[in-house]
């Protein structure tokens, strides 16, 4: 699918599909051949776009979604094992943690409301960007999964920041330590997402919520978000920083290379079950 020209002020973002209408900016992660896995260029753009949105007077609300039938299957791991699997932890690059931090904190620190609209798989980095959003709405066919451990990595993309406060520590440990997926209906019941909806109702529901937020007094909405997220970060930021360090450390282990190779092969399938 070809990308439309980005809205004014976003010309530097070429790996993401961007559309703005009536104060609502939609960011679409588009890599459908790999279930919208995040490429290195997408990763850089997803780390910096939130600052652009923050100062954009034309945008009041953001919708984050994926192209077609899936939200995002996580980072595109193709080639990562070859680059990192045999390197000692001290050789792994600092930008890895810098970008990972901005994927989560960029969303949380952008004062505009961000709504995640989730279909299909939301795995790894994908699920944590969704959960970093202010509200998460998913279709009945969605599956949410922090799959880091299955790729031989510590859950370092925000899972320790976002999951425990949503569903409690014991449940968070169950899903982060096993990498098991959660169907959207169960995710709603656990409190991980706001609502699970029939697929044909998802677009209209998210659009209506975006318009409702857009039409409320912006400073009241924006700084309510910022106050809530300040409390969230104060409670969990130390654990998040530690998890990023452990993730980088785990990428220097042999089992990372082996697990990632197997994980990439599995991603060529249809993401059934696990």
Secondary structure, 3 states (H helix, E strand, C coil): CCCCCCCCCCCCCCCCEEEEECCEEEEEECCHHHCCCECHHHHHHHHHHHHHHHCCCCCCEEEEEECCCCCECCECCCCHHHHHCCCCHHHCCHHHHHHHHHHHHHHHHCCCEEEEEECCEEECHHHHHHHHCCEEEEECCCEEECCHHHHCCCCCCCHHHHHHHHHCHHHHHHHHHHCCCEEHHHHHHHCCCCEEECHHHHHHHHHHHHHHHHHCCHHHHHHHHHHHHHHHHHHHHHHHHHHHHHHHHHCCCHHHHHHHHHHHHHHCCCCCCC
